């Protein structure tokens, strides 16, 4: 999912992501409040999130993404001074506009790697829980 108040920025990022057949952009939002609602509805795996937006900032959005289905957040912004705050809010990457294809690919691959590790850990926990249940 792409969240940015600038239509051109959303279009450019969407076009770049659509170059990969295994990446699907499931939705877009142009402000933070709408982003939270759309994220709840669409349950994307990954959100590319701008920081400076009307209604609610990207940092506020990131801080409100909690729970079992919270997506991975990658910040996409023109401002480099908010990186520490973004990581403290839970972002896994911080991209500066304009985003190069190589840097975007790195962010997507980092996200895939993280999701793979989370899935592996969840599977291990499930196996341990099943073994404990069988042992009782």
ZIRA-V876954 format. One record per backbone hydrogen bond with DSSP energy under -1.0 kcal/mol. CO is the residue of the C=O (numbers start at 1). NH is the residue of the N-H. E is the energy in kcal/mol with one decimal. If there is no record, write none. Layout:
BEGIN
((CO,NH,E) (CO,NH,E))
END
This chain:
BEGIN
((1,48,-3.0) (2,29,-1.9) (3,50,-2.6) (6,10,-2.2) (7,11,-2.5) (8,12,-2.6) (9,13,-2.2) (10,14,-2.8) (11,15,-2.8) (12,16,-2.2) (13,17,-2.6) (14,18,-2.3) (16,19,-1.0) (17,20,-1.6) (20,23,-1.6) (27,2,-2.0) (29,4,-2.1) (31,35,-2.1) (32,36,-2.1) (33,37,-1.6) (34,38,-2.8) (35,39,-2.8) (36,40,-1.9) (37,41,-2.0) (38,42,-3.3) (39,43,-2.2) (45,72,-2.8) (47,74,-2.8) (48,3,-2.9) (49,76,-2.2) (51,58,-2.8) (54,32,-1.3) (54,56,-2.5) (57,61,-2.1) (58,62,-2.8) (59,63,-2.3) (60,64,-1.2) (62,65,-1.1) (64,66,-1.2) (67,70,-1.3) (72,47,-2.8) (73,92,-3.1) (74,49,-2.8) (75,95,-3.7) (77,97,-2.6) (82,86,-2.3) (83,87,-2.5) (84,88,-2.3) (85,89,-1.6) (86,91,-2.4) (87,90,-1.2) (93,75,-2.3) (95,77,-2.7) (100,104,-2.3) (101,105,-2.5) (102,106,-2.0) (103,107,-1.9) (104,108,-2.3) (105,109,-2.7) (106,110,-2.4) (107,111,-1.9) (108,112,-2.3) (109,113,-2.4) (110,114,-2.2) (111,115,-2.6) (112,116,-2.3) (113,117,-2.0) (114,118,-2.4) (115,119,-2.4) (116,120,-2.3) (117,121,-2.5) (118,122,-2.6) (119,123,-2.4) (120,124,-2.1) (121,125,-2.6) (122,126,-2.3) (123,127,-2.3) (124,128,-2.5) (125,129,-2.7) (126,130,-2.4) (127,131,-2.3) (128,132,-2.4) (129,133,-2.3) (130,134,-2.5) (131,135,-1.8))
END
